[in-house]
């Protein structure tokens, strides 16, 4: 199964979960179920980003957007993250109100709907599992789907607990727990988006390790002015000045190919700009 098809199936399943849980939350008067539906919405957006990244990766750059369209998803992340934080604040206020004015949810509907949501989450996880072993973009989406499953399990346990104890406060308490999960996920998403816009070094990538690897290439005498940044969530770029021993242009071209291959293979850096320098020869700029 292709990454795009797996993401599409997972997205459709997650939309169905959100719609089902919103309906179930209204019918059962369960704030926890409604909050979990909002939680699923955060992961629907994560799946949309992953699908957008998959599509944008195949769209060629043009004369105005020479690095392509990878940052469309980043702009969307900031907008949607803000909207989800507002929704979470509304849920928190409603939970606080319900602690003082308890509402007994219909636990049968609550539990059945959450169970159906858990089954759909399993379908989404299966659609992503195989490609997630090879594709970091799909793997991130898989983690979001598994987070949805945890939220559904919490609601199921809460529904059973309320049915057995008749303690209505369990429902708003669960909603606050799921709301905390939403806030944590949204802040992480927005921090990653801000890092891309600030052209920070990608998470998990060590510039010192990149420089050390380049210095091990035959013919490279030194590296300085090295910069690594993200174009999109999984698209990296690098620029650097590389000091070469005095050699023929054909030999310099061979070194450049090796630099390009090692950066793509070892660090997943796809956009590489290198400026060659040497003490006793003219400067050669290679792209």
Secondary structure as GFF3:
##gff-version 3
##sequence-region A 1 287
A	DSSP	alpha_helix	3	28	.	.	.	ID=ss1
A	DSSP	alpha_helix	31	56	.	.	.	ID=ss2
A	DSSP	alpha_helix	72	100	.	.	.	ID=ss3
A	DSSP	alpha_helix	107	132	.	.	.	ID=ss4
A	DSSP	alpha_helix	136	165	.	.	.	ID=ss5
A	DSSP	alpha_helix	169	197	.	.	.	ID=ss6
A	DSSP	alpha_helix	207	215	.	.	.	ID=ss7
A	DSSP	beta_strand	220	232	.	.	.	ID=ss8
A	DSSP	beta_strand	235	244	.	.	.	ID=ss9
A	DSSP	alpha_helix	249	267	.	.	.	ID=ss10
A	DSSP	beta_strand	269	277	.	.	.	ID=ss11
A	DSSP	beta_strand	284	286	.	.	.	ID=ss12
###
